[in-house]
């Protein structure tokens, strides 16, 4: 055994000595049988393996006798081979071809009977070929009395795996064609050697009588020259070495920036001090500052781990503040370590772990710049400390992991626009991945994937209000789209400019759009992407007493600094999500000025008792998350400069976030809160918020890829009308937010209105008036002047009943099938997939008259009034339309009987109508279709009766059933902007309403910006083609048409350009813009049909050239019938006119 305990050198010499002996034997055999060319002969067969190390002939699958070696594909004479080791897993086997030839037709070498074409032979002369191969060691234990020296003897064997051999090098190099051919023949040669047993050698024997066995560690014997020559492969356990070192650098950087935390050993990868350990294996007093560790591959399973000591200070006393230490720099201490791969979560997580139990110090790869005896003494003390104590600390804090990869994690992209879902009816059938089918290789069968109709069904079946009047679901996507919208127009708006470019003191940067991921703990991860930037840090020469504890501070303008540029930086922060009242927030004046121009503010400007609550990200208390950040661009630099760059970037990004919050860019949602006196049907009086998710979302798994429909959502829940709010945690379900696969329209979230708030408070309440106007009741019946007379009226005008409501009664869904339902008693055949309500009323009077007056007719008279109205509310999803059906039947019967005659007469009237809520490109449109005008059947008469019962009946029924009040309420609530919440300064429009099985109304939230763009595109198309088109359902249609006229007159290139920067644009000169413009001021555009312009503050959707539209206009125009037509005529540069 060698003095250093490693017998690797002795082992290598021992093995090569055997090879030398075997080669000499082979060489002598070749010399004695040099003329043997009969490869079928027994003499050749007996000696072919003996001579194999010195001579080899490729004879093919069928050996034969030849007259010259030129007839063979390959023939060569070899010099002595040589074996070297680079690690404990792989060796290099050198072959030296002294002379010979090979044929280029190596693909045909194993074809039986194929004759070699001699002109394709290539000569070989002094070629050295190196093969890298795996090896294994084994031993045979036993004893023999003849050997003596105890009872345990060990015969060690070295087994070379020629089958795993990989070509390492050719010297001199050959052309590719020649290399391929020669490699083929030499691989066959190695297989020939293995068949002959040359792959198995004896290693150092152990026949002595001591208790020691030889320790052989080839890895420790490797030198830097060996590694540079042979270890060029950059793969460790199937992972690229660059990725491993990047991971280690990030891991080091994440702890290096922590300074001196309470648990000091938690930063051991970057810094360690002898004071932090109790009972260390060395007595020296020192403080070490490490650089980022690095690994270098010896093979796929073994690496050289190098700890770089940037600075180390040695002290002699315990009072380090008064002592000048001995400092050394740039030491490198290397260890040889085994690495293994771990798999978790069904293979989704891959982790490489160093087995530090195998760590051995390697002086070949360690560096010390000093040569003094004192420095060397300190150096080996630290080597001992690292070997015994430090590596245990590294393992304890799990910093022995050199690579971690989770295939479920997606990369956050800042430059791409958020994916928007589709509103196209055909695209509703497509799932989030854009395909309705997938192929599963395991069972070789097609398996259908569920599309969006399944999500709609789950929304209808499982949506629960949990006692709230309104639930607003804000999708993660909607938040990202809001930030992307703000960022997109930042270059056009001074107000939003900081979202794209920002600078302060020693830092400046161009930013990408903010990206967000919601967490189950009520917080969110916010990624700040920096496209490029510049910062300054203190110069390394300006730092003193690095071992003393100092809190990090950014460089001052007066400090000696160095400037660094960077790009593609992504910093992740964990932030709280909270809701604050506006009066408690510190916001800029520009934000207030702009907020006062929003839809939300102006929609309730006449409700002075309302206040606003803002749901926001708490940017002021953001926590940096290094594990989710990408800081590779800051990793280049000397010493602790890398840490300073990162700290500076983090410090000023925090200041950037505070500045964004000051300008209100952290506000993600706003809701108005009303007092009870306001009597707002859908306005919150109490509100709370929470986050719901299918599975728990944490910092660790928030980056995992997932379907849009399974993303977490923020719920804003509340009560209306002053009801007390009792918070109950809602549950997640798949239909909470439905994400589409196209780009035509985005679904940003969901608004749910409870059954009590919308169905009963709005829809049924308005339809009760329909019941009242269609319910006929007798007012008087009797004989006057000898004639039977009666007076009818409606419930709505009856003296005693007009103030009583005609309440709808719910009809329980029957259990019949759709066909059977039509014939079942009490069923209308429509209960399947719907909510059924009925209003029934019967009022019958009977009158008997007797008297002695001969001018009166004695007898029995009766009148019977029956009303039956039925309401069907669908609970199934039909893309593009929600149709609420209402049918009515009114029956009026009169009858009489006297001594001579008995008669009766009956009139029946029916009517039906549908309240249709359409989802159109420009938003929702509410219309009444069907036949709301009563239709009278032919009267049924029995006996002689001269009463015109049909005329009497028609005089007491409305000529047309009036739904105007209902339409007004529905259009005010559903069309245009949603007036009870908004994303920041933007606005929502609602689409795709549907009723749940419990009677709650669920609507999707869409970007009102996108809806308005579509509306203007329709208007532009109408103006261009000079055709008459139906009016769009959007409430602001008149104003939009007028604005179209203005732009056409002024020669604007495209109406769509108005909205390219977002609906709520702003400019530095907004104060100079008149709040309201008359048509003449707006360029001569005329508006007719009752649209009014009031001198009130406007909703600023556009740039100032086309401003001038108030909320009062919106309200007045919401009542305009959607059946009216809009005519736009454009003649050259003449004035455009709009008529309604």
Buried (B, 14 or more C-beta within 10 A) or exposed (E): BEEEEBBBBBBBEBBBEBBBEBBEBBBEBBEEBEEBBBBEEEEBEEBBBBBBBBBBBBBBEEBEEBEEBEBBBBBBBBBBBBBBBBBBBBBBBBBBBBBBBBBBBBEBBBEEEBEBEEEEBBEBEEBBBBBBBBBEEEEEEEEEEEEEEEEEBBBBEBBBBBEEBEBBBBEEEBEEEBBBBBBBBBBBBBBBBBEBEBBEBEBBBBEEEEEEBBBBBBBBBBEEEBBEBBBEBBEBBEBEBEBBBBBBBBBBBBBBBBBBEEEBBBBBBBBBBBBBBEEBEBEBBBBBBBBBBBBBBBBBBBBBBBBBBBBBBBBEEEEBEEEEBBEBEBBBBBBBBBBEBEEEEEEEBBBBBBEBEBBBBBEBBBBBEBEEEEBEEBBBBBBBBBBEBBBEBBBEBEBBBBBBEBEEBEEBBBEEBBBBBBBBEEBBEBBBEEEEEEEEEEEEEEEEEEBBBBBBBBBBEBBBBBBBBBBBBBBBBBBBBBBBBBBBBBEBBEBBBBBBBBBEEBBBBBBBBBBBBBBBBEBBBBBBBBBBBEBBBBBBEEEEEBBEEEEEEBBEEEBEBBEBEBEBBBBBBBBBBBBBEBEEBEBEEBBEEBBEBBBBBBBBBEBEEBBBBBBBBBBBBBEBBBEBBBBBBBBEBEBBBBBBBBBBBBBBBBBBBBBBBBBBBBBBBBBBBBBEEBEBBBBBBBBBBBBBBBEEBEBEBBBBEBEBBBBBBBBBBBBBBEBEBEEBEBEBBBBBBBBBBBBBBBBBBBBBBBBBBBBBBBBBBBBBBBBBBBBBBBBEBEBEEEEBEBEBBBBBEBEEBEEEEBEBEEBEBBEBEEEEBEEBEEBBBBBBBBBBBBBEBEBEBEBEBEEEEEEBBBBBBBBBBBBBBBBBBBBBBEBBBBBBBBBBBBBBBBBBBBEEEBBBBBBBBBBBBBBBBBBBBBBBBBBBEBBBEBEBEEBEBEEEBEBEBBEBBBEBBBEEBBBEEBBBBBBBBBBBBBBBBBBBBBBBBBBBBBBBBBBBBBBBBBBBBBBBBBBBBBBBEBBEEEEEBBBBBBBBBBBBBBBBBBBBBEEBEEBEEBBEBBBBBBBEEBEEBEEBBEBEEBBBBBBEEEBEBEEBBBBBBBBBBBBBBBBBBBBBBBEBEBEEEBBBBBEEEEBBBBBB
